Every structure is written in structure tokens, then in C-alpha cells.
């Protein structure tokens, strides 16, 4: 033990796995990170990102004082001055003219307060967050199929699977401590299948790799469903007792495109591999499904997830350990931000903003007479559309910890949209590409400087514990919002002394969190929702006896394959798909300021197939131009055999060569998620 060193147990600020870590603190500085040995998920291990999670905290670049833009430049201001200005400007707008963009990087308490501020103070449901860009298709599809949009199982029971089907997820690099469970399951004899256009580290570890063409998920899954039915491998008992709609599903997959040759033609996966995968998924029980944004970020995102729900119900793989439909959330608190109602159509706990009973409940908890209209607000992607294409309709934008200039599709259009905002506020820990465009910037506390909770990908509500004070005048997002509400005359409804006060209100407002308290979260294993009462043990596995649908049954929803919004053409002959690096997280503002992480991968690259590269005369490491119909970027080529021919891959973290300058903002019609994972592109030598 080093003298004067204290260790504070908290939760990793990066991916949705939610590993427990200990911040080592000396002289009011976080000097290191240790894995939390007693934590059930990571069991004393951390990935690279978690291991160096402290390195950005004391960066010289941290925002330390409020800033107001005057004459095109930011000047420091007092909190009073900044909050009075924001209060005055926000008060001048109508509810439909403002938009609130919350964040999966912020705590549950902060997201809850953010949507409360939008709904109580500004009387608008125009509130959303970055789940719109990652798992909104999951929430829509699983709510329809199962009655709940959440991961059905636990990270801990994955090891009991005999088969794990991973599709559209590079689990080893993006959720490394779930990747570890995959390895442990394999050691116990489980077979792993990976469907991915790239031979990722996850695909290399798999027993079977299905090199799928981007944008053909429904075709592959329908092909698997058909082969399972033809093989007589479906779980008849489960289908009859627990589901409805099977016959329509069966009829849908009897079309030619779902035969083995038809599926192979569309997806590019060899027939024999499709057949082998179908047999493994259906006959090695229990089988678990893991998926991520390779599935969800498509104009057919909702259909892709519905098809996967069909597959797992068909094989009876719901409601038991080692099975389930398991969407892996990218950011640490995507699940929580959704749970807290940072969405345009629901209050916390997915209570509809349109239903009288839910509105009455929220008015009672919030102590207000009136809320805004009983109608869902617009999504963040629709907000960008309106700002870019119909200037003047929306006027004010309030951001908490988000950087849409890097994370939204079609960057040039995003820039046009943000330039059309009349008044923009950004609560942030660093100046970012988006914050530069704001009118007022408010310095926020980082994860190490505040209390709260995060809810990880398997619905586990966990504590975040304050280790040090924020730098300068920065303060937690929840405190900023409380002060602003006070400045706008709503002090009584936002009178919180500490984050725990807010969480107690969350428990009163949110049936699935009703039994959770800070006291109960002291144990490292924390609690998984639903947890409806103070003695309820939490719920590791959903849908054990009945689904959460009104009739208690799982609903098969037949879907048919349709191509992505943009397909290769003569001018743009390649399919561009985007993703992440092991070393970086999201828009890079934290990991790129970390000495150990930023130094490993300093900039972006385009990954391309070696045969494609040879035809174009492009060598490994050569700087090339990648273009789509929306823009162009220049970056080095990584020439490899580990990506499908005709496909290129660009990670999206890097502002100097932003993948999202190229991506297509076409939306899924239901979830409004953009098609980040497939657009037409070209590569040119410089
Ligand atoms: Fe953090 Fe995710 Fe790595 Fe765990 S796996 S240490 S939560 S980044």
C-alpha cells in the first residue's frame, strides 16, 4: 500500500460492458486505475481502455470556466452570467423550436434530469440521445417482438452457451470483457459463429466465419430460418407454447431468395457455411446471440433485429441461461439514458408521453400541473434534417456531452444544420468540433468527479463514485441543470443536494427501478432491472416464463430483405462500412488525450482488400482519397486479405479524416437510425 493513496471503486466510463475499476487517488489527483477484483463482470481484469481510463482526467485541455461567444470568439464568464443568458434565450423560444440532445456518457441521474428539464421547464418532448445512432432499431424491434427492448440475458450466463452466434459485432475489440466470456465458453466446448464482412479478431477466434456482404443481414437470417425449418430443427414446443405468428414466418421464408443458393447469392456467404451455421444454432442448445451496430445501423435496422428475434424464438433460445438476444451497447450508459426517458416518445421506464396514466404519474412525481403536448417529439436525426433543410423551423439546441460533428452521418449536412441553429448551448468536458460552434459552453465534471449511476448493457445499474473535485469551476451535469432550472423559476422542482436525491426520484418515477437504491448498489454485483420492490433481487434473465408483450407471447414478425439505400455504382463501386478501433472510443475526445491509448493509434485508416488494392495499384500505407456522394477524406490504406472484396472499412473516431463525412444519413423508417454501415464509395490514388 502506498502511503496517502486511496482507492475509489467506480464504473468504467467507456463501453457498455460496465467493468468495475478502482481509481487510485493521491493529493487530489487520479494517478492510476486498478481492476476491481470483486466485480463480477470483469473479475479483476480490464481492457486497454479501462486500464488507462484516468489519463484524460487531468488534461490541460479540460474546460474550467463557462464561456460565452462574443464577436465570434469565446470569452470566460461567471456561472451567473452564463446561466442568466441561457435562461433568457431559452425562455424566448416555443416548445417546438428547441431540441435537447442528451448523452450516454452522462449518468442516469443526469439523463433523467435533462429530460425532466426539457419536459417540465421547456414543455417539449424534443429530447433524444445517441442511442438514436446505435440501438434505436433494437429498442423498436425487441419491444415489438418481446415487449422489452433490452438485452434478454446476462453477461455472466454467456459461458453456459453451447453455441454463440455473433453478428455485426467485433466483440473482442469493442466489448473485450464480453469477448473474454466467449473464450471461456469456447473452452467449455461452445461453438462460435461470427458473421462479419471483416475477418476481425472475433471472427478469427470463431469456429465458423460467415463473410457477409454489408446490408444483407435479413437475407442471411431468413436463409438460416428456412434451412432450420427444412431440417426440422425448430423448437416446436417453444413455438406452440410461447409464441404466435410462426406460420406467416414460414411462408415468408419459402421464397426463392431464402433458399441456400438465393441466400448465398445475396449475402456472398458460401452455401455450405450457411447450412452449417443453421444446424449449429438450432441443435447446440442453449445458443446465445450477440449483435451490435453491424446489425442496427442500417435503413433496415429494425427489420434486421426482428429477423434475429425470429431466429432465436424459432430455436427456443429465449428465457434460459446461455441463450437470448443480446444487443451489446456501445457506450457505457446507452441503456441507462434510454431507461431514463432521454427519448422523444417516453418518460423514464418507457412510459409513453401520450398515455394519460403515464402523464398523470409523471405530473404527480414532478409536482407540475401541466406538461407539453401529449405527442412524441422529434428524434435527433429528424432534428438534423429539419435544421439542414428547413432553416428557421428549429432555433435552439442544448447539448450535454455530445459531438454530432463527428458522430452523425453526413458531416457536411450536420455542419449546415448546426450553422442554422440560432442559439446553442453545450455542456462538455473538452472543447470539441461541435462545442466550437456553440454560443455558450458550460464546463462539466468527468466520470471521476461526480456521483451517480450507469446502467450497463445487461441492465445492471451500477454506482459511479466521486474520487476528486472537478477542475476550476466545472461541475456535474446534474448540478448545472438544477442551477439553470432555478434561474428559470423552477427551483422547487429541481432542488437536489446530491445525485442520490435524484436517484430516489428516479425510483419513484420508474417502475422497473422502484426497488433500487444507492444503499442496495453498494455490493459490486449491483442490481439488474426490472427490480420492482425493495426486496426484489433484480432480474438477470428476461422472459423466463412469459414475454413482456400484452398477451405474454413472443411475436414472430416476418421481414423481407431489401438492399441498403445506396448500392455500388460505376462511379462509386465499393461498399463503405464504418466502425471503431480497439484503442479509441466514440468521437475520441477522451481516448485521444490518453498518452497510452492515443499513442497506439494516432489517426484513421481505410482498410481494403488486397486484390482490390492491387487492381488499383495501391500499396499498404499509401495515402489515398476515399469519396462518397457526400464528401471526401484522405487517409492511409491498410491493405489486407481480412476484408471482403468490394468492401472498405474506415473507423469513425478521427476528426482529421472523419468517416462520417462520407456516410449516408438515409434513415430506417421506424427507428430513424442512419445507415452508417453501408454506402457507395470509391478509393483513388493521390
Ligand atoms: Fe471499460 Fe469496456 Fe474495457 Fe470493461 S471492456 S474495461 S467497460 S472499455
Boltz pocket constraint, residues with backbone or C-beta under 6 A from the ligand:
constraints:
  - pocket:
      binder: B
      contacts: [[A, 12], [A, 13], [A, 14], [A, 15], [A, 16], [A, 17], [A, 18], [A, 19], [A, 42], [A, 45], [A, 46], [A, 47], [A, 48], [A, 49], [A, 50], [A, 51], [A, 174], [A, 175], [A, 176], [A, 177], [A, 178]]
      max_distance: 6.0
